[in-house]
Amino acid sequence: MQTGLEDQLGLYQKRIPIFTRSVKGKFRRFKTSVLVLAYAIYFLLPWLPWSRLDAPAQAVLFDLPGRRFLIFGLTVYPQDVIWLALLLFIAAILLFFVTGLVGRAFCGYFCFQTLWTDFFIWIEYKVQGERPARVRLYRQPWDREKVLKVGGTHALWMLASLWTGLTFVFYFAYAPQLLLDFFTGQAAPAAYITVGILTLSTYVAAGLMREQICTYVCPYGRFQSVMYEPETLAVHYDVRRGEAAHGRAAARAGQRTLAERREKGLGDCVDCGLCVQVCPVGIDIRDGLQYKCISCGLCIDACNTIMDSFNFPRGLIRYDSEKNLASPTPAAPTLKWKRLKTIGYGMALVLMSAYLVYSVATRGNFNHTVNQIRQPLYVMLSNGDIRNRYQIRITNKAAQAQTYDISARGIPAEALDLGNFSEITIKPGHSALVQASVRLPLAVAAPTQRFELVITPQGKPAEATAEYVRFDAPGKRP
């Protein structure tokens, strides 16, 4: 993988502004569709109403004081941390799986940095004009036009960054009320601090640093080579077709048609430079695959536009694999997934996703654990009875307070002693610890190995759960 001459210039270079040219094509349309969809979800979701009895009517609400995440009809508590672990695992495997198939497609279309940078470039284009106009504005001395256009661009960037930060905090409180409190000075200090940090970081990352975030900050581009395989589809320049025997050349008189260029040994590349001008990270894909490339496909759209204008075949720059390009007669690019690594990623992705769905679908409204107190293992009372002690922890995962009855099966009812508790009421998302003891005569305890503790939500006998518990007595093996 080529890394370019800039790698020889030190660990960090002063940023050279990149002025991208707008382009039309299927990859540009796909990027725009993803951007619109992602922005619609991110910016509108906090405003989507969802009726609840014990929380604000907001579809997605991360209720930190209540220690719960409300996601439509699902309530997630800290006890469900296994779901977070599964989500992180699925995200990592999905990233590896996609990279093995189509390279850095995540970077090119779905990464937050790409989405916000794309939007900021669009603002710059709308205010300052197409690439030649922006280059001219950058080079001209500071005058009224430059101050207005550059200042207007940065003001819009700052507004977009502010709304990005505000939207983020809307997920942690009732959005309409928080918006009012924020601009009337009544919001919590944490809200102002969070919005300030996110506003500044979004402005710097998407407006000022842009491709440097991908080059120097994000680690993904650095370890992508570990996940690339010879069959991985990535954006490539067809060197043999583009350079031929005597290299690329401009489409001057006498070398405009394919026949004329073949006769002179010239490649199909007319050296227009448009593939470089549309690249958001400022690389020349004709130098080979580079770690800076985010596989966004805009250079493909640009090259296809030029090929169409000269009636040349499309695909001089295309998604293709190194293996196919290196073959004597390259075939049409195809997605080759029948590889051990890819199949392994796919199986792990399917299994973990299925387990997560199953776990969410089958979660009850409460869970419990029973721990036997083993210091001492048992106590022999003065009348000869044997007593074991237990700790019962019950967590209410329902959306409202719930009362639970605790009983036992397999032993006499009077043997279970719950102290002052005949029942226990627990708030939503909270846990309670009940100390219980079981007292049995030695004659009964000797053959008794296990019994069942039963926790039943009042009014919901169908949700009752039972757990077998050990009872220890003299003469039993520990």
Order of alpha helices (4+ residues) and beta strands (2+ residues): alpha-beta-beta-beta-alpha-alpha-alpha-alpha-alpha-alpha-alpha-alpha-beta-alpha-alpha-alpha-alpha-beta-alpha-alpha-beta-beta-beta-beta-beta-beta-beta-alpha-beta-beta
